[in-house]
Amino acid sequence: MIQRSLVILKPDAVQRGLMGRILSRFEDKGLKVVAARFCQLSRSTVENQYAVHRGKPFYDGLVRFMTQAPCLLLCLEGPAAIDVCRGMMGSTFGTESAPGTIRGDYGSSRGLNLIHGSDSAEAADREIALYFNKEDLVSYEPRIQPWVYNEEDRS
């Protein structure tokens, strides 16, 4: 089933110069970028995105962290994109992430975890709409796609 997922390369990924390496991993896996935006996130937008965590001990620090430097926002598309992205990202904390995952290869901190990915189809729809307008999402079929996914994967 084709899905879309929001992926955010967080301020630590941007500041460490990991954007290209991380994006390449998603593209190498066969996920398609259908929207991208590089920007400084506003406090109100971050508070909206992470509203489910309001009141938790880490919430204020998370909002501060996400607004202190630019982020790269991506909408990625592909079969089972949400689960694929989350598997590639690894466990939330870099010290607990398996080698071969983004956090396992590049992360070593509990609070600086490099990347966010939607955790469900409902969250993906809400998060994508928070950061992208419908006209920002570009549908296209890369010529290589039939060599990456067969028909069963795409339906």
N, C-alpha and C positions, 0 to 999 in steps of 0.2 A: 504494500500500500504506500503510495507516494504521500509524504508528509513534508511539512515545513517546520523548522525550528529556529527560534531566536538564539543566537550565540553572541555573547559579548566578550571581547578580549578586553579584560579589565586594565586599570591604570598600571599595574605592575607588569603585565605583558607588554604594554606599549612602551613603558619607560625602559624595560630591559631589551628592547629591540627584537621581540619574538613574534611580532605580527605575521611577517612573511612565512616563517617556519611553521607556525600554527595553522595558518590558512592553507598552506601547501598540503598539510596532512589531511585536511578535510577534502580538498580537491583530489588528492591522490587516492582517497577512499572511494571517490566517485560522486561525492555530494556536489551539488550545483549551487553557486552563489546566485540568488535571485534579487538580492538587494544588499547594499553596503553603505555605511555612513561613518565617517570619522568625526567625532565631536566631543565636546565637554558636556557631560550630563548635568542637568539642573537638579537641585535638591528636591524640588517638588516631583519631578519625574521619577527619581530614584525612590523617594518615599512611596510613591504610587506603586512602583514595581514590587517593592519589598514590603508592602503593607501587611502581609500575612505574618511578618516577623516583628511588627511593631510591639514594643513592650518587652521583647527578649533582651537579655544582657548584651548581646553583640550588635543590636540594631543601630544604635547611634554611631558606633565605629564603622559599621558597614556603609552607612550613608556618607559619612565623612570620607572614607576611602574611595568610594565610587565617584565622588565629585571633586577629588583633589587633582586629577589629571585627565587627559583625554582617554576615550575608549574607542574601540572599533566595533561597530554594530554590524552584525551579519544576519541575513535571513538565508538559511541553507535549505535545500530541497533534495529529496531522494527517497528511495524505499526505506521505510522505518527510520526516517531521519532523526527522530527524537531519541530513540534507543541507541542508534549508531553514534550520534554525537555524545551522548552521556557516557557510553562505553569508552569512547576515545578520550574523553576528558579525564576519566579516572575518579577515584574517591575524592570527596570534598577537600581533604587535607593532603597536601603533597607528601608528607611523611608517611601516609598510609596508602598512597597510590602505587599501583603496580608499575614496574618498569614497562615501557612501551606505550603508556598513556601520556597524555599531555602533562598532567600534573605530576605523574611519576617521573617523567624525564626532566621537567623544568622546575618543579615546585619543591620547596623544602620548608615551607611555613604553613602554619594553621590559618592565619588570617589573610595572607597574601596567596590567593589560590588561582590567580591568572585568568580564569575563564568562567563564564556563566552559560548554561544551556537550559532551555525549557525542559520541564520535567513531565509534561503531559501535553496532550493535544489541546486541551482547554487552556492551559498556561501559555502554550505557543501562540494560539490565536490572540489571547489578550496581550501578550508581550509584543508580538509583531505589530499589532495595531497601536501600541503605545509609542513605538519608535518609527514606524513607517506608514505612509499613506498608501492606499491601494495602487496609485499610479507609480509608486516607487518600486513595486514588485514586478519584475520582468520575467515573463514566461518565454522560454526558448528551449530548443532541443539541440544540445551539442552533437556534432557529427559523430563523436566517439561513443555516445550513449549506448547504442546497440552492442558495443563491444564491452560495456561495463555491466549492464543489467540485461537479463533476458526478459521476454514478454511477461512471464509469471511474476517477476519482481516488480514490474511497472504497473500491474493492475491491482 
